[in-house]
């Protein structure tokens, strides 16, 4: 199935990969217009031929959500949460357990 056929096959509720400058995310198709424009939940933009042009240099595009893309996004989200986690009030045993999982035995 080529890109045009995939875009034409979209229906409300389908999950798509949204890519823009410096970000990727999973979004849900809210509806399609009679002219084939795609509207995503939570976004006022209309995607024409799978793209929303922001200005002369920037655009957002939608793509088929593959298992690899989904796994990469979920991995990135988890890494961000770990990086931002505040360990200050955690018990040393919990910190040791996490350290052991990441780097091996601390003893």
The 8 nearest C-alpha neighbors of each residue, nearest first, counted from 0:
[[1, 4, 5, 2, 3, 8, 6, 7],
 [0, 2, 4, 3, 5, 6, 7, 63],
 [1, 3, 5, 4, 6, 0, 62, 63],
 [4, 2, 6, 5, 1, 7, 48, 0],
 [3, 5, 7, 1, 2, 6, 0, 8],
 [4, 6, 2, 8, 3, 7, 1, 0],
 [7, 5, 3, 8, 9, 4, 2, 49],
 [6, 8, 4, 5, 9, 3, 35, 10],
 [7, 9, 5, 6, 4, 10, 3, 13],
 [10, 8, 6, 7, 13, 5, 11, 28],
 [9, 11, 13, 12, 8, 28, 30, 31],
 [12, 10, 28, 29, 30, 13, 9, 31],
 [11, 13, 28, 27, 10, 29, 14, 30],
 [12, 14, 28, 27, 11, 10, 15, 9],
 [15, 13, 27, 26, 28, 12, 25, 64],
 [16, 14, 64, 26, 63, 25, 62, 27],
 [15, 17, 25, 64, 62, 61, 24, 63],
 [18, 16, 61, 24, 23, 60, 25, 15],
 [19, 17, 23, 60, 59, 22, 61, 16],
 [20, 18, 59, 22, 21, 58, 23, 60],
 [19, 21, 22, 57, 18, 59, 58, 23],
 [20, 22, 19, 23, 18, 59, 24, 57],
 [23, 21, 19, 20, 18, 24, 17, 59],
 [24, 22, 18, 17, 19, 16, 72, 21],
 [25, 23, 17, 16, 26, 18, 22, 72],
 [24, 26, 16, 15, 17, 14, 27, 23],
 [25, 27, 15, 14, 16, 24, 17, 39],
 [28, 26, 14, 13, 12, 39, 40, 29],
 [27, 29, 39, 11, 12, 13, 30, 40],
 [30, 28, 39, 40, 11, 38, 27, 12],
 [29, 31, 11, 38, 28, 37, 32, 10],
 [32, 30, 37, 36, 35, 38, 33, 10],
 [31, 33, 36, 35, 34, 30, 37, 38],
 [32, 34, 35, 31, 36, 30, 37, 7],
 [35, 33, 32, 36, 31, 47, 37, 48],
 [36, 34, 32, 33, 31, 37, 7, 47],
 [35, 37, 47, 32, 46, 31, 34, 45],
 [36, 38, 31, 46, 45, 30, 35, 39],
 [37, 39, 45, 30, 29, 31, 28, 46],
 [40, 38, 28, 29, 42, 27, 41, 37],
 [41, 39, 29, 42, 27, 28, 38, 26],
 [40, 42, 39, 43, 29, 26, 27, 38],
 [43, 41, 44, 40, 39, 38, 45, 29],
 [42, 44, 45, 41, 38, 39, 40, 46],
 [45, 43, 42, 46, 38, 51, 39, 37],
 [44, 46, 38, 37, 36, 47, 51, 43],
 [45, 47, 50, 51, 37, 49, 36, 48],
 [46, 48, 36, 49, 50, 45, 51, 37],
 [47, 49, 50, 46, 36, 6, 3, 35],
 [50, 48, 46, 61, 47, 60, 6, 51],
 [51, 49, 60, 46, 47, 48, 59, 52],
 [52, 50, 46, 59, 58, 60, 53, 47],
 [51, 53, 58, 54, 50, 57, 59, 55],
 [52, 54, 58, 57, 51, 55, 59, 56],
 [53, 55, 57, 56, 52, 58, 51, 59],
 [54, 56, 57, 53, 52, 58, 51, 59],
 [57, 55, 54, 58, 53, 52, 20, 59],
 [58, 56, 53, 54, 55, 52, 20, 59],
 [57, 59, 52, 53, 51, 19, 60, 50],
 [58, 60, 19, 51, 18, 50, 52, 17],
 [61, 59, 50, 18, 49, 17, 51, 19],
 [60, 62, 17, 49, 16, 15, 18, 50],
 [63, 61, 16, 15, 64, 17, 60, 49],
 [62, 64, 15, 16, 65, 61, 5, 14],
 [65, 63, 16, 15, 62, 68, 69, 14],
 [66, 64, 68, 67, 63, 69, 16, 70],
 [65, 67, 69, 68, 70, 64, 71, 63],
 [68, 66, 70, 65, 69, 71, 64, 72],
 [69, 67, 71, 65, 70, 66, 72, 64],
 [68, 70, 66, 72, 71, 67, 65, 73],
 [71, 69, 67, 73, 68, 72, 74, 66],
 [70, 72, 74, 68, 69, 73, 67, 75],
 [73, 71, 75, 69, 74, 70, 68, 76],
 [72, 74, 76, 70, 75, 71, 69, 77],
 [75, 73, 71, 77, 72, 76, 70, 78],
 [74, 76, 72, 78, 73, 77, 71, 79],
 [77, 75, 73, 79, 74, 78, 72, 80],
 [78, 76, 80, 74, 79, 75, 81, 73],
 [77, 79, 81, 75, 80, 76, 82, 74],
 [78, 80, 82, 76, 77, 81, 83, 75],
 [81, 79, 77, 83, 78, 82, 84, 76],
 [80, 82, 78, 84, 79, 83, 77, 85],
 [81, 83, 79, 80, 84, 78, 85, 77],
 [84, 82, 80, 81, 79, 85, 78, 86],
 [83, 85, 81, 82, 80, 86, 79, 87],
 [84, 86, 87, 83, 88, 89, 82, 81],
 [87, 85, 89, 88, 84, 94, 90, 83],
 [88, 86, 85, 89, 90, 84, 91, 94],
 [87, 89, 86, 90, 85, 91, 94, 93],
 [90, 88, 86, 87, 91, 93, 94, 92],
 [89, 91, 92, 93, 94, 88, 86, 87],
 [90, 92, 94, 93, 95, 89, 96, 88],
 [93, 91, 95, 90, 94, 96, 89, 97],
 [92, 94, 96, 95, 90, 91, 97, 89],
 [93, 95, 91, 97, 92, 96, 98, 90],
 [96, 94, 98, 92, 93, 97, 91, 99],
 [97, 95, 93, 99, 98, 94, 92, 100],
 [98, 96, 100, 94, 99, 95, 93, 101],
 [97, 99, 95, 101, 96, 100, 102, 94],
 [100, 98, 103, 104, 96, 102, 97, 101],
 [99, 101, 97, 98, 103, 102, 96, 104],
 [102, 100, 98, 99, 103, 97, 96, 104],
 [101, 103, 99, 98, 100, 104, 105, 97],
 [104, 102, 99, 100, 101, 105, 98, 106],
 [103, 105, 99, 106, 102, 98, 100, 95],
 [106, 104, 99, 103, 95, 98, 102, 96],
 [105, 104, 103, 99, 95, 98, 96, 102]]
